[in-house]
Each structure stands twice: as structure tokens, then as C-alpha cells.
Amino acid sequence: MMFAVAMTFIDQTIVAIAAPDIVRELGLSASGMQWVVNAYLLALAAFFALGGRLADLYGPRRVVVVGTLVFVVSSVLCGCVPRGDVAQGWLIAFRATQGFGAALLFPAALAVVVAVFPPDRRGRALALFFGLSGALTAIGPLLGGWLTGWTWRAVFWVNVPVAVVALVLTALAHVSDRRRAGTLDVRGAVLIAVGMGLSVLGFQQAWSWGWDSAATWICVVGGLVVLGVFVAYERRVRHPLIDLRVFKDKAFSVDAAVLFFSMLAFVPLFFFASVYAQVCLSASPNQAALFLLYFFAGFAIASQWGGRILDKQGARPALKIGTVVGCVGFALWAGELTDLSMHDQWPYAALAGAGIGFILAPASTDAVNRSIGASYGEVTGITQTVRNFAASVGLAVLGTVLTHVTHTNVVNTLESRGLPPNVAHDVARDITDSVTGNGDAAPPTGTGPAATTMRDAMSAIRMDFAEANQWVFYGMAIALGIAFLCALRHPGGRAVTPEQPEESPTPASRPDPGTGT
């Protein structure tokens, strides 16, 4: 099961490294490339709970197989995207189906792990299962940098051999397919997908539509309203998609809040840092991957410390340390971005990574260990939905900030060099759409005044983009600061894994939330 879910974690970060090459070959817009990254995260968040419920009803082994097939077929189709006008829509659509496949695969794999381990060994097994996510997320940029040297399409095709091995191992493992009686909450699944999709669409398109556009606010507010309707509906339905009663546990609610604000920075970082490295530092994809390795060095070390703190003192100290270290790390890193030196930034990248490392495993494990009265699958469904929705929102909001500030900076640069305001705005928009999704630093060709000015201003435009990235990284620091305020409300103490009968936590036989039987 760990091998099966490997693809889903790697794909959260691997595409970010290839983004400049994808934009260069297919001619995607800045928002289009961000949607290529975000469509996967959004689908994963929107359908994660549905995947867990389908594993309940039809058996986890069957859903693991179906999820793997959906994921790998979508990966192949992403790698086979044709050039031309259909490229952007094609790639976004199949990235979304990739996310749907991952949403089927991960909770079903988790249900299998829970089912095969007795209660006294289940905690260690789950800690290993969750700990794998950070390690595999780290592999994404490194693997992406190496594969992009051959062709960016390989970042999708690499999932094929992994999926084949996963399917073979699943067959050899003879996983039981225990099912649970019940009904599928179709309305709940539709409500959560529509609510998340609308809200993220509004944030993502704010750059194109404008913050003063009615469409932007209709999507943002409408999506949040639909999510509110989803919460109200889930409280009444007999077989809910997500059992919200677990939020009555204060520690669980705080864990979820800390994860939300931390994930606003964690996954989006790979996209923004990769493009920054390739645009501002003139780094190759491999060099950009090594740039991100500093972040993961801090992440890996702090994850070990965080796990020990969790075992000895509970989650609260780890969350407080992690949010403070992360906030300081991202803030200091933001201050160094305009120096345009990879060497000078590594200590702050490692510090930011350490902050996330202290948070991720302790918050996730503490939340799962507080699943008394609910299954591990239900609780993990909530935390993973929170994590991936936060990553999707973070990418949308911070991406809008990046494009807006870049456009403003470039307009000022071009006007200072003599271009008329109307020409400066048009040229700046073209530059912004290119530079926020494309690491190609080649100077523009042509002999007109605009092209000549752009060539002369390339170094200044590179600095404009670095300054815009400062806003993004300061935003990440603010998110970690809010997470610290949430961590202060954690009640503390060590969560004890509930000693239930072996079959109780499995999706096939957990208590019915409507009847208690």
C-alpha cells in the first residue's frame, strides 16, 4: 500500500519543476500553469472523503485497484497532451482526473493498513505510513529535475512502472475486501466538490478577472456558502460523507487548523520556489531541484525531532516549535530573495523546512490518535481534505498575489524607461503571464521600441519578479504565524490510540453514526 500511494505524493511536487518547460512548449498562460498544478490538489481534496466512503461500500482492495488504474491512465494522457489550443484544457482536465484517482487510492490503502495491523501495532504502522508522505513529497522535485532533462512528459510517464509494480504487489498481498453496509452520500459529495471548486476558482482567476469583478466574488463567496450548506447537511444525514462530530474534540480541531494554515505554504512552495530559481537565479531544472533540497534537509531532520516530542510530550510542544520556526524561516527567506544568490538562501530554506517538519507528522498523527468514536479512515479523510484544500487555496491566493505584484513592478520599470503607460501595461501583462509560469530567461527578439526596452530592462524585470516573490514568502510566514496562534489553543497531553477490538476501526465494521450500532 505504501508503494501504491507513492505516486500520489510524488505528483504533488514533481510537476512544479517541469512547469517552465511545459509553459515553453505548450504556450500556457500563467493562470493556466497554476491550474495544472492546482487541479490535482483540488480534485484530491474534493474527492478524498468520497474515496474513503467508496472503500467502505465496495471494499478497499477493489478501490485501490480502480484508483491506481484511473491515476496511471490519467498520467499517460497528461504526458501525451497535444500542442495547440487544446493543450491547456487537456492538461488541466487529466490532472484533475489524476487527483480523483489519488483520492480513491489513498484512503482505501489506509483502510487496508488499518485492517491488517492489530491495535498494539497499528500506531507504529500509521506513523510510518504518514511519515512516508513527507519523504516522497521530497523526492518529487529531485525526480522531476532529472526527468525534465530528458523530456517534461516523463514526469507523468514515470507513474506507469510504479503503478504496474503496485498492482502486482496488491495482487500478491491477497488483501481482503471486507465491505460495510450503508449508502453513498451523493449529495454531500457534490456539495463539497462544488464548494471547494467555486471558491478556489474565484481566488485563482482574480488576476484575470480582477478583484473588483462580480464573477470573482460570486465564486469565492458562493463556494464558501456551498461549503456551509455541506456542513449543515452532513449534520442531519444518517450516513454522512464526513462525520463532523469528531470536531467536538478540541485537540483534533486545533490539529486540523494548524494543518490548514501550514499547508497554505508547504505544497505551494514547490511551485513558487522552482519558478523563482529558474527565472531569478537562472537555474536549470536540476539546480532548482537541489535548491529545494535545502528545504527538505531541514524538513527531514525536524520530522525526527517532532516525532520524539510527540511520543514524550504530546503534539502541543511540537506544533508551537514548528509554527514559530517556520514563521521565522519563511520571513528570513523572503528577505534574501532579492539577493539572487542560491548560496546565501540555504540556511533560511532549511529553517523553513524544519518548521514544517516539526508540524506535519505530529499534527497528522495526533489527529488520527484522537479518532475515538470514529474510524481512522474518517478522521484521516478529514485531515487529508483539509491539507489538500489548504494547498489548493494557498496556490490560488499566493499565485494571484505573485502575478499582481509582478505586473505592478514591471509596469513601473517600463514606464521609468520611457514606454507610454498604455504600452507599458500591455507589455507588462505579457511579461507577467510568461515569467510567472516560465523560467525561460531568453531576451525578447524584435527591433521595435517595446522589444528594445524589454531587452535593456531584463535584469530589472528579474528583480521585479524576485520582489514579487517576497510578498508570496511573507504570506507564507503570516500563515505560519496564524498557525502558531491556533497551536496555543491545543489542550496538550498525549493522545492514546483507542484500544478497540481489532475489527472495530476497519471501514467494514465501524459503528453506524446514525444508530450507534
C-alpha positions as CSV (number, residue, x, y, z in Angstrom):
1,M,0.0,0.0,0.0
2,M,2.9,2.3,0.7
3,F,4.2,1.6,-2.8
4,A,0.8,2.3,-4.2
5,V,0.4,5.7,-2.6
6,A,3.9,6.7,-3.6
7,M,2.7,8.1,-6.9
8,T,0.1,10.4,-5.2
9,F,2.6,12.1,-3.0
10,I,5.3,12.5,-5.7
11,D,2.8,14.1,-8.0
12,Q,2.1,16.9,-5.6
13,T,5.5,18.4,-6.3
14,I,7.1,16.8,-9.3
15,V,5.2,18.9,-11.9
16,A,6.4,22.2,-10.3
17,I,9.9,21.6,-11.5
18,A,8.7,20.9,-15.1
19,A,6.4,23.9,-15.1
20,P,8.7,26.2,-17.1
21,D,9.4,23.6,-19.8
22,I,5.6,22.8,-20.0
23,V,4.8,26.5,-20.5
24,R,7.5,27.0,-23.0
25,E,6.4,24.1,-25.2
26,L,2.7,24.4,-24.9
27,G,2.3,28.1,-24.5
28,L,0.2,28.0,-21.4
29,S,-0.8,31.2,-19.6
30,A,0.4,31.9,-16.0
31,S,-3.0,31.1,-14.5
32,G,-3.2,28.1,-16.9
33,M,0.0,26.6,-15.5
34,Q,-1.1,27.2,-11.9
35,W,-4.3,25.4,-12.7
36,V,-2.2,22.4,-14.0
37,V,-0.7,22.2,-10.5
38,N,-3.9,23.1,-8.7
39,A,-6.3,20.9,-10.5
40,Y,-4.6,17.8,-9.0
41,L,-4.7,19.2,-5.4
42,L,-8.3,20.4,-5.7
43,A,-9.6,17.1,-7.0
44,L,-7.7,15.3,-4.3
45,A,-9.2,17.5,-1.6
46,A,-12.7,17.4,-3.1
47,F,-13.0,13.7,-3.5
48,F,-10.9,12.3,-0.7
49,A,-13.8,11.7,1.6
50,L,-15.7,10.1,-1.3
51,G,-12.9,7.7,-1.9
52,G,-13.0,6.6,1.7
53,R,-16.7,6.1,1.6
54,L,-16.4,4.0,-1.6
55,A,-13.7,1.9,0.1
56,D,-16.3,1.3,2.8
57,L,-19.0,0.2,0.4
58,Y,-17.1,-1.7,-2.2
59,G,-14.1,-3.0,-0.4
60,P,-10.6,-1.3,-0.1
61,R,-8.7,-3.7,-2.4
62,R,-11.1,-3.1,-5.2
63,V,-11.0,0.7,-4.8
64,V,-7.1,0.6,-4.6
65,V,-7.0,-1.1,-7.9
66,V,-9.6,1.2,-9.5
67,G,-7.8,4.3,-8.1
68,T,-4.4,3.1,-9.4
69,L,-5.8,2.5,-12.9
70,V,-7.5,5.9,-13.0
71,F,-4.4,7.6,-11.8
72,V,-2.0,5.9,-14.2
73,V,-4.3,6.2,-17.3
74,S,-4.6,9.9,-16.5
75,S,-0.8,10.2,-16.1
76,V,-0.3,8.7,-19.5
77,L,-2.8,11.1,-21.1
78,C,-1.2,14.1,-19.3
79,G,2.2,13.0,-20.9
80,C,0.5,12.7,-24.3
81,V,-1.0,16.2,-24.4
82,P,-1.0,17.6,-27.9
83,R,0.3,21.0,-28.8
84,G,-2.1,23.8,-29.8
85,D,-5.2,25.4,-28.5
86,V,-6.5,22.2,-26.8
87,A,-3.3,21.8,-24.7
88,Q,-4.3,23.8,-21.7
89,G,-7.7,22.3,-21.3
90,W,-6.5,18.8,-21.9
91,L,-3.7,19.0,-19.3
92,I,-5.9,20.6,-16.6
93,A,-8.7,18.0,-17.2
94,F,-6.5,15.0,-16.9
95,R,-4.6,16.5,-13.9
96,A,-8.0,16.7,-12.3
97,T,-8.7,13.0,-13.0
98,Q,-5.3,12.2,-11.7
99,G,-6.3,13.8,-8.4
100,F,-9.6,11.9,-8.5
101,G,-7.6,8.6,-8.9
102,A,-5.4,9.6,-6.0
103,A,-8.5,10.4,-3.9
104,L,-9.7,6.9,-4.5
105,L,-6.4,5.3,-3.9
106,F,-5.1,6.9,-0.7
107,P,-8.0,6.3,1.8
108,A,-8.5,2.8,0.5
109,A,-4.8,2.0,1.0
110,L,-5.1,3.4,4.5
111,A,-8.1,1.2,5.3
112,V,-6.0,-1.8,4.3
113,V,-3.2,-0.8,6.6
114,V,-5.6,-0.3,9.5
115,A,-7.3,-3.7,8.8
116,V,-4.1,-5.8,8.8
117,F,-2.4,-4.5,11.9
118,P,-3.6,-5.3,15.5
119,P,-4.3,-2.3,17.8
120,D,-0.9,-2.6,19.6
121,R,1.0,-2.3,16.3
122,R,-1.4,0.0,14.4
123,G,0.0,3.2,15.8
124,R,3.6,2.5,14.6
125,A,2.3,1.3,11.2
126,L,0.3,4.5,10.7
127,A,3.2,6.7,11.8
128,L,5.3,5.0,9.2
129,F,2.5,5.4,6.6
130,F,2.1,9.1,7.3
131,G,5.8,9.7,7.6
132,L,6.3,8.4,4.1
133,S,4.3,11.3,2.7
134,G,6.9,13.9,3.6
135,A,9.8,11.7,2.2
136,L,8.0,11.1,-1.0
137,T,7.0,14.7,-1.4
138,A,10.7,15.5,-1.2
139,I,11.5,13.0,-4.0
140,G,9.2,14.8,-6.4
141,P,11.4,17.9,-7.2
142,L,14.6,15.7,-7.4
143,L,13.0,13.2,-9.7
144,G,11.3,16.0,-11.7
145,G,14.6,17.8,-12.3
146,W,16.3,14.6,-13.5
147,L,13.4,13.6,-15.8
148,T,12.9,17.1,-17.2
149,G,16.5,16.8,-18.6
150,W,15.1,14.1,-20.9
151,T,11.5,15.5,-21.5
152,W,9.0,17.1,-19.2
153,R,6.5,14.5,-20.4
154,A,8.4,11.9,-18.4
155,V,7.3,13.4,-15.1
156,F,3.9,11.9,-16.0
157,W,5.1,8.7,-17.7
158,V,7.2,7.7,-14.7
159,N,4.0,6.7,-12.9
160,V,3.4,3.8,-15.3
161,P,6.1,1.4,-14.0
162,V,5.3,2.4,-10.4
163,A,1.6,1.6,-11.0
164,V,2.4,-1.8,-12.6
165,V,4.5,-2.8,-9.6
166,A,1.8,-1.5,-7.2
167,L,-0.9,-3.6,-8.9
168,V,1.3,-6.7,-8.8
169,L,2.1,-6.2,-5.1
170,T,-1.6,-5.7,-4.3
171,A,-2.4,-9.0,-6.0
172,L,0.4,-10.9,-4.2
173,A,-0.7,-9.4,-0.8
174,H,-4.1,-11.2,-1.0
175,V,-5.7,-8.2,0.6
176,S,-9.2,-8.9,2.0
177,D,-12.1,-6.9,0.6
178,R,-14.4,-6.5,3.6
179,R,-17.3,-4.2,2.9
180,R,-19.7,-2.2,5.1
181,A,-23.4,-1.9,4.6
182,G,-24.6,1.6,4.0
183,T,-25.4,4.2,1.4
184,L,-23.3,6.6,-0.6
185,D,-23.9,10.3,0.3
186,V,-24.0,11.6,-3.2
187,R,-25.4,15.0,-2.3
188,G,-22.6,15.5,0.2
189,A,-20.0,14.6,-2.3
190,V,-21.5,17.0,-4.9
191,L,-21.7,19.8,-2.3
192,I,-18.1,19.6,-1.1
193,A,-16.8,19.3,-4.7
194,V,-18.8,22.3,-5.9
195,G,-18.0,24.4,-2.8
196,M,-14.2,23.8,-3.0
197,G,-14.1,24.2,-6.7
198,L,-16.0,27.5,-6.8
199,S,-14.0,29.1,-4.0
200,V,-10.7,28.1,-5.5
201,L,-11.8,29.2,-9.0
202,G,-12.5,32.7,-7.6
203,F,-9.1,33.0,-5.9
204,Q,-7.3,31.6,-8.9
205,Q,-9.0,33.8,-11.5
206,A,-8.8,37.0,-9.5
207,W,-5.7,38.0,-11.5
208,S,-7.6,37.6,-14.8
209,W,-11.0,38.9,-13.7
210,G,-9.9,41.5,-11.2
211,W,-10.7,41.7,-7.5
212,D,-13.4,44.3,-8.4
213,S,-15.1,41.8,-10.7
214,A,-18.5,40.4,-9.6
215,A,-17.5,37.0,-11.0
216,T,-14.6,36.8,-8.6
217,W,-16.7,37.4,-5.5
218,I,-19.6,35.3,-6.7
219,C,-17.2,32.3,-7.0
220,V,-15.4,32.9,-3.7
221,V,-18.5,33.7,-1.6
222,G,-20.7,31.2,-3.4
223,G,-18.2,28.5,-2.8
224,L,-18.0,29.3,0.9
225,V,-21.8,29.3,1.1
226,V,-22.0,25.9,-0.5
227,L,-19.4,24.6,1.9
228,G,-21.6,25.9,4.8
229,V,-24.6,24.1,3.3
230,F,-22.5,21.0,3.1
231,V,-21.7,21.2,6.9
232,A,-25.3,21.8,7.7
233,Y,-26.4,18.9,5.5
234,E,-23.8,16.5,7.0
235,R,-25.1,17.1,10.5
236,R,-28.5,15.8,9.5
237,V,-27.8,12.9,7.2
238,R,-27.9,9.4,8.6
239,H,-24.8,8.2,6.6
240,P,-22.6,11.3,6.3
241,L,-19.7,11.5,3.9
242,I,-17.7,13.1,6.7
243,D,-18.7,12.6,10.4
244,L,-18.2,16.1,11.7
245,R,-18.7,15.0,15.4
246,V,-15.0,14.5,15.7
247,F,-14.5,18.3,15.7
248,K,-16.0,18.2,19.2
249,D,-12.6,17.2,20.3
250,K,-10.7,20.5,20.8
251,A,-7.3,18.9,20.2
252,F,-8.5,17.5,16.9
253,S,-9.9,20.8,15.8
254,V,-6.6,22.6,16.6
255,D,-4.6,19.9,14.8
256,A,-6.8,20.5,11.7
257,A,-6.5,24.3,11.9
258,V,-2.7,24.1,12.3
259,L,-2.5,21.7,9.3
260,F,-4.7,24.1,7.2
261,F,-2.5,27.2,7.7
262,S,0.7,25.2,7.4
263,M,-0.4,23.7,4.1
264,L,-1.1,27.1,2.7
265,A,2.7,27.3,2.5
266,F,4.0,23.8,2.2
267,V,2.9,22.4,-1.2
268,P,2.6,25.8,-3.0
269,L,6.2,26.5,-2.0
270,F,7.5,23.9,-4.6
271,F,5.8,25.7,-7.5
272,F,6.9,29.2,-6.5
273,A,10.4,28.4,-5.4
274,S,11.0,26.3,-8.5
275,V,9.9,29.1,-10.9
276,Y,11.8,31.7,-8.8
277,A,15.0,29.6,-9.0
278,Q,14.7,29.2,-12.8
279,V,13.7,32.8,-13.5
280,C,15.7,34.8,-11.0
281,L,18.7,32.6,-10.4
282,S,18.9,31.3,-14.0
283,A,18.9,27.7,-12.6
284,S,18.3,24.6,-14.6
285,P,15.5,22.2,-13.5
286,N,18.2,20.0,-11.8
287,Q,19.6,23.0,-10.0
288,A,16.1,24.2,-9.0
289,A,15.5,20.7,-7.5
290,L,18.7,21.0,-5.5
291,F,17.6,24.4,-4.3
292,L,14.5,22.8,-2.9
293,L,16.7,20.1,-1.3
294,Y,17.8,22.6,1.3
295,F,14.2,22.9,2.4
296,F,13.9,19.1,2.7
297,A,17.1,18.8,4.6
298,G,15.6,20.9,7.4
299,F,12.3,19.1,7.0
300,A,13.8,15.6,7.4
301,I,15.8,16.4,10.5
302,A,12.9,18.2,12.2
303,S,10.5,15.4,11.4
304,Q,12.5,13.1,13.5
305,W,12.6,15.5,16.4
306,G,8.9,16.2,16.1
307,G,8.1,12.5,16.3
308,R,10.1,12.2,19.5
309,I,8.5,15.2,21.0
310,L,5.1,13.8,20.2
311,D,5.9,10.5,21.8
312,K,7.2,12.1,25.0
313,Q,5.2,15.3,25.5
314,G,2.3,15.2,23.0
315,A,1.6,17.3,20.0
316,R,1.4,20.8,21.5
317,P,5.1,21.5,22.0
318,A,6.0,20.2,18.5
319,L,3.3,22.4,17.0
320,K,4.4,25.5,18.9
321,I,8.0,25.0,18.0
322,G,7.2,24.2,14.4
323,T,5.0,27.2,13.7
324,V,7.5,29.6,15.3
325,V,10.5,28.1,13.4
326,G,8.5,28.0,10.2
327,C,7.3,31.6,10.5
328,V,10.8,32.9,11.2
329,G,12.3,30.8,8.4
330,F,9.9,31.9,5.7
331,A,10.3,35.6,6.8
332,L,14.1,35.4,6.7
333,W,14.0,33.5,3.4
334,A,11.7,36.2,1.9
335,G,14.2,38.9,2.9
336,E,17.0,37.1,1.0
337,L,15.2,36.5,-2.3
338,T,16.3,39.8,-3.8
339,D,20.0,38.9,-3.3
340,L,19.6,36.5,-6.2
341,S,22.1,34.1,-4.6
342,M,21.2,30.4,-4.1
343,H,24.2,30.0,-1.7
344,D,23.0,32.8,0.7
345,Q,19.5,31.4,0.9
346,W,20.1,27.8,2.0
347,P,20.1,28.4,5.8
348,Y,16.7,30.1,5.7
349,A,15.2,27.5,3.3
350,A,16.4,24.8,5.8
351,L,14.9,26.7,8.7
352,A,11.5,27.0,6.9
353,G,11.6,23.3,6.1
354,A,12.4,22.5,9.7
355,G,9.3,24.4,10.8
356,I,7.1,22.3,8.5
357,G,8.8,19.1,9.6
358,F,8.0,19.8,13.3
359,I,4.3,20.3,12.4
360,L,3.3,17.8,9.7
361,A,3.7,14.3,11.3
362,P,2.8,15.3,14.9
363,A,-0.4,17.1,13.8
364,S,-1.5,14.3,11.5
365,T,-0.7,11.5,14.0
366,D,-2.2,13.3,16.9
367,A,-5.4,13.9,14.9
368,V,-5.6,10.2,14.0
369,N,-4.9,9.1,17.5
370,R,-7.9,11.1,18.7
371,S,-10.3,9.2,16.5
372,I,-12.2,7.7,19.4
373,G,-15.8,7.1,18.3
374,A,-14.8,7.4,14.6
375,S,-12.7,5.3,12.3
376,Y,-9.2,6.1,11.3
377,G,-10.4,6.3,7.7
378,E,-13.0,9.0,8.6
379,V,-10.5,11.1,10.6
380,T,-7.8,10.8,8.0
381,G,-10.4,11.7,5.4
382,I,-11.0,15.0,7.2
383,T,-7.3,15.8,7.8
384,Q,-6.3,15.0,4.2
385,T,-9.2,17.0,2.8
386,V,-8.1,20.0,5.0
387,R,-4.5,19.6,3.9
388,N,-5.2,19.4,0.2
389,F,-7.8,22.1,0.2
390,A,-5.5,24.4,2.0
391,A,-2.7,23.7,-0.5
392,S,-5.1,24.4,-3.4
393,V,-6.3,27.7,-1.8
394,G,-2.7,28.7,-1.0
395,L,-1.6,28.2,-4.6
396,A,-4.5,30.2,-5.9
397,V,-4.3,33.1,-3.5
398,L,-0.5,33.4,-3.5
399,G,-0.4,32.9,-7.2
400,T,-2.8,35.8,-7.6
401,V,-0.5,37.9,-5.3
402,L,2.5,37.0,-7.4
403,T,1.0,37.9,-10.7
404,H,-0.5,41.2,-9.4
405,V,2.7,42.4,-7.8
406,T,4.9,41.3,-10.7
407,H,2.6,43.2,-13.1
408,T,2.7,46.4,-11.0
409,N,6.5,46.2,-10.6
410,V,7.1,45.6,-14.3
411,V,4.8,48.5,-15.3
412,N,6.8,50.8,-13.1
413,T,10.1,49.6,-14.6
414,L,8.9,50.0,-18.2
415,E,7.4,53.5,-17.6
416,S,10.6,54.6,-15.9
417,R,12.4,53.7,-19.1
418,G,10.1,55.8,-21.3
419,L,7.4,53.5,-22.5
420,P,3.9,55.1,-22.6
421,P,1.6,53.9,-19.8
422,N,-0.8,52.0,-22.1
423,V,2.0,50.2,-23.9
424,A,3.7,49.5,-20.6
425,H,0.6,47.9,-19.2
426,D,0.1,45.6,-22.2
427,V,3.8,44.6,-22.3
428,A,3.9,44.1,-18.6
429,R,0.9,41.8,-18.7
430,D,2.5,39.7,-21.4
431,I,5.7,39.5,-19.3
432,T,3.8,38.6,-16.2
433,D,1.9,35.8,-17.9
434,S,5.2,34.5,-19.2
435,V,7.5,34.9,-16.2
436,T,5.1,33.6,-13.5
437,G,4.9,30.2,-15.3
438,N,8.1,30.2,-17.4
439,G,11.7,30.0,-16.4
440,D,13.0,30.9,-19.9
441,A,15.2,34.0,-19.4
442,A,15.9,34.5,-23.1
443,P,15.7,38.1,-24.1
444,P,12.8,39.2,-26.5
445,T,13.6,39.5,-30.2
446,G,12.5,42.3,-32.4
447,T,13.6,45.8,-33.3
448,G,10.6,47.9,-32.0
449,P,10.8,50.2,-29.0
450,A,9.0,47.8,-26.7
451,A,11.3,44.9,-27.5
452,T,14.4,47.1,-27.2
453,T,13.2,48.4,-23.8
454,M,12.4,44.9,-22.6
455,R,15.9,43.7,-23.6
456,D,17.5,46.6,-21.8
457,A,15.3,46.0,-18.7
458,M,15.7,42.2,-18.4
459,S,17.8,42.4,-15.2
460,A,15.4,44.9,-13.7
461,I,12.4,42.7,-14.6
462,R,14.2,39.7,-13.0
463,M,14.5,41.8,-9.8
464,D,10.8,42.8,-10.1
465,F,9.9,39.2,-10.1
466,A,12.1,38.5,-7.1
467,E,10.4,41.3,-5.2
468,A,7.0,39.9,-6.1
469,N,8.1,36.5,-4.7
470,Q,9.0,38.3,-1.4
471,W,5.3,39.1,-1.0
472,V,4.5,35.4,-1.5
473,F,7.0,34.2,1.0
474,Y,6.0,36.8,3.6
475,G,2.4,35.5,3.0
476,M,3.7,32.0,3.9
477,A,5.3,33.4,7.1
478,I,2.0,35.0,8.0
479,A,0.2,31.7,7.5
480,L,2.6,30.0,9.9
481,G,2.1,32.9,12.4
482,I,-1.6,32.2,12.4
483,A,-0.9,28.5,12.8
484,F,1.1,29.4,15.9
485,L,-1.9,31.2,17.4
486,C,-4.0,28.1,16.7
487,A,-1.4,25.9,18.3
488,L,-1.6,27.9,21.6
489,R,-5.1,26.6,22.0
490,H,-4.1,23.0,21.8
491,P,-5.1,21.4,25.2
492,G,-1.9,19.4,25.3
493,G,-1.4,15.9,26.6
494,R,-0.7,12.7,24.7
495,A,-3.4,11.2,22.6
496,V,-3.8,7.5,23.3
497,T,-4.6,5.2,20.4
498,P,-8.0,3.7,21.3
499,E,-7.8,0.0,22.2
500,Q,-10.8,-1.1,20.2
501,P,-11.4,-4.7,19.0
502,E,-9.2,-5.5,16.0
503,E,-12.1,-5.3,13.5
504,S,-13.6,-2.1,15.0
505,P,-11.5,0.5,13.3
506,T,-11.8,-1.1,9.9
507,P,-14.1,0.5,7.4
508,A,-16.1,-2.7,7.0
509,S,-17.3,-2.8,10.6
510,R,-17.1,0.6,12.4
511,P,-20.2,1.8,14.3
512,D,-23.0,3.3,12.3
513,P,-23.0,7.0,13.1
514,G,-26.8,7.2,12.8
515,T,-27.8,4.3,15.0
516,G,-24.7,3.7,17.2
517,T,-24.8,0.0,16.4
